[in-house]
Amino acid sequence: TQLLEQSPQFLSIQEGENLTVYCNSSSVFSSLQWYRQEPGEGPVLLVTVVTGGEVKKLKRLTFQFGDARKDSSLHITAAQPGDTGLYLCAADRGSTLGRLYFGRGTQLTVWP
Amino acid sequence: SAVISQKPSRDICQRGTSLTIQCQVDSQVTMMFWYRQQPGQSLTLIATANQGSEATYESGFVIDKFPISRPNLTFSTLTVSNMSPEDSSIYLCSVESGLLPEAFFGQGTRLTVV
């Protein structure tokens, strides 16, 4: 069973549309990260959220950590083709130092 | 942040052979992590490598198949032994930097076993 359930698994949209990706769990986390991965590259860290209810913005990307620290969402406004990639959420349970649990990922394709 | 160099970036290998993947970090780190990733899929942790001790393997991964070396605080290797086509995958090393477990990755090694 997957500790982090990410949805949707695939998302194909037109440039200019908005989208939201979800990362859910029944477990409580110390922190949660979002990564973006492009073909042929390793994942790149976008943001870390730590506090329940926290909202962080990175240009057109808005990240939210649930109040209970069990879930998170990533919202992209006016998507662009450069946003295309695999989006991964990962979480730290605070028990084993450095052990991150990754979601299955959301493959986003933005068409011009 | 940390800069990680991983090589080779890709390889095509014959079944039954072994491949060693190298991971070099630009700073000293306590732990290094090795992941496997099927194309377009998420990451599965293979093992955690600490300097000066045996690597800790996740369920489903064993040392005989994936031996790991960690000779110093900036370098690690992962060997994929006695390869079969099922080992075809992307292998990634990562380190964590800062107070939070934020991961930084190498560019990955795309392995194809024929």
Interface residues (C-beta under 8 A of the other chain):
Chain A: Q6 S31 Q33 Y35 G40 E41 G42 P43 V44 L45 T48 V50 L86 L88 A90 D92 L97 G98 R99 L100 F102 G103 R104 G105 Q107
Chain B: I4 Q6 S9 M31 F33 G40 Q41 S42 L43 L45 T48 L92 S94 E96 L100 P101 E102 A103 F104 F105 G106 Q107 G108 R110
